[in-house]
């Protein structure tokens, strides 16, 4: 299947894409400020999620597939509840705290923690229960462009515009 195009958008470039854990959906973020979710079997557009005020650069499904996370050039992350059918009400929370563009997002393997990388050169950890930033990692000398959490260990990999990748060992509390 090909997803997108002139009939259903996006109206500008695709900047982030992710498959759901069960492989039944694909989500894409785009320069037109929207997140679109498609059915991978039928190719049908399921939802258009709009709440960002600038381009969406990164998307990630929660490990259980029931939530979707988006990161944007508006310096925020949005957590979407995919069980809410009204697209206007699907944004469960907005996470604010980065000083510059949010370029990468992800979840811990348990889904309890959200991680984000930013042009502000930091990685932030957020509590999914209350949208609070709980930890900021510093060490990169340029934009954090990519974050990837190991599905089986407490290791987080980050990649940045400083020509470096880093691996961080995380210790999670309750």
LINRA-V981851 format. One record per pair of residues at least 4 apart in sequence whose ideal C-beta (glycine too) atoms are under 7 Angstrom apart, sorted by the first residue. I is the first residue (numbers start at 0). GAP is how many residues later the second one is. D is the distance in whole Angstrom. If there is no record, write none. Layout:
i = <I	I>
gap = <GAP	GAP>
d = <D	D>
This chain:
i = <0	0	2	2	2	2	3	3	3	3	7	8	8	8	9	9	9	9	9	9	10	11	11	11	12	12	13	13	14	14	14	14	14	14	15	15	15	15	15	15	16	16	16	17	17	17	17	18	18	19	19	19	19	20	20	20	21	22	23	23	23	24	24	24	24	24	25	25	26	26	26	26	26	27	27	28	28	28	28	28	28	29	29	30	32	32	32	32	32	32	33	33	33	33	34	34	34	34	34	35	35	36	36	37	37	37	37	38	38	38	46	47	48	48	48	50	50	51	51	51	51	51	51	52	53	53	53	54	54	55	55	56	56	56	56	56	56	57	57	57	57	57	57	58	58	58	59	59	59	59	60	60	61	61	61	61	62	62	62	63	65	65	66	66	66	66	67	67	68	68	68	68	68	69	69	69	69	70	70	70	70	70	70	71	71	72	74	74	74	74	75	75	75	75	76	76	76	76	76	77	77	78	78	79	79	79	80	80	83	83	85	92	94	94	94	96	96	97	97	97	97	97	98	99	99	99	100	100	101	101	102	102	102	102	102	102	103	103	103	103	103	103	104	104	105	105	105	105	106	106	106	106	107	107	107	107	107	108	108	110	111	112	112	112	112	112	113	113	114	114	114	114	114	115	115	115	116	116	116	116	116	116	117	117	118	120	120	120	120	120	120	121	121	121	121	122	122	122	122	123	123	124	124	125	125	125	125	126	126	136	138	139	139	139	139	139	139	140	141	141	141	142	142	143	143	144	144	144	145	145	146	146	147	148	149	153	153	153	153	154	154	154	155	155	156	156	157	157	157	158	159>
gap = <39	42	23	25	35	40	4	5	6	10	37	23	25	27	4	18	20	22	24	26	21	18	19	20	17	18	14	16	14	15	16	40	41	42	12	13	40	41	42	43	9	11	42	9	41	42	43	4	7	4	5	41	45	40	42	44	43	17	15	16	17	12	13	14	15	21	12	14	8	10	32	34	41	8	31	6	27	28	29	30	41	4	26	24	17	19	20	21	22	23	14	15	16	22	14	21	24	33	35	9	12	9	10	5	6	7	8	4	5	7	40	39	31	38	41	27	40	4	18	20	22	24	26	21	18	19	20	17	18	14	16	14	15	16	44	45	46	12	13	44	45	46	47	9	10	11	9	45	46	47	4	7	4	5	45	49	44	46	48	47	16	17	12	13	14	15	12	14	8	10	36	38	45	7	8	10	35	6	31	32	33	34	45	4	30	28	23	25	26	27	18	19	20	26	18	25	28	37	39	13	16	13	14	10	11	12	9	11	5	6	4	38	19	31	36	27	36	4	18	20	22	26	21	18	19	20	17	18	14	16	14	15	16	40	41	42	12	13	40	41	42	43	9	11	9	41	42	43	4	6	7	42	4	5	7	41	64	40	42	17	16	12	13	14	15	59	12	14	8	10	32	34	41	7	8	31	6	27	28	29	30	41	4	26	24	17	19	20	21	22	23	14	15	16	22	14	21	24	35	9	12	9	10	5	6	7	8	5	7	31	27	4	18	20	22	24	26	21	18	19	20	17	18	14	16	14	15	16	12	13	9	11	9	7	5	15	16	17	18	12	13	14	12	14	8	10	7	8	10	6	4>
d = <7	4	6	7	5	7	7	6	6	7	5	6	7	6	6	7	4	5	6	6	4	6	4	4	6	5	5	5	5	6	6	6	7	5	7	4	6	6	4	5	7	5	7	5	5	6	6	6	5	6	4	5	5	6	6	5	6	6	7	6	7	6	7	6	6	7	5	5	6	5	5	7	6	5	7	5	3	6	6	5	6	6	6	4	7	5	7	6	6	6	5	7	5	7	4	6	6	7	5	6	5	5	5	7	7	6	6	7	5	6	6	6	5	6	6	5	5	5	7	4	5	7	6	4	5	4	4	6	5	5	5	6	6	6	7	7	5	7	4	7	6	5	5	6	7	5	5	5	5	6	5	6	6	4	5	5	6	6	5	6	6	6	6	6	6	6	4	6	6	6	5	7	6	7	5	7	7	5	3	7	6	4	6	6	6	5	5	6	6	6	5	6	5	7	4	6	6	7	6	5	6	5	5	5	6	7	6	4	5	5	7	4	7	5	5	6	4	5	7	4	5	7	4	6	4	4	6	4	5	5	6	6	6	6	7	5	7	4	6	6	5	5	7	5	5	5	7	5	5	7	6	7	6	4	7	6	7	6	5	7	6	5	7	7	7	7	4	6	6	6	5	6	6	7	5	7	5	3	7	7	5	6	6	6	4	7	5	7	6	7	6	5	6	6	7	4	6	6	6	5	5	5	4	6	7	5	7	5	5	6	6	5	7	4	5	7	7	4	5	3	4	6	4	6	5	6	6	6	7	4	7	5	5	5	4	6	5	7	7	6	7	6	5	6	6	5	7	5	7	5	6>
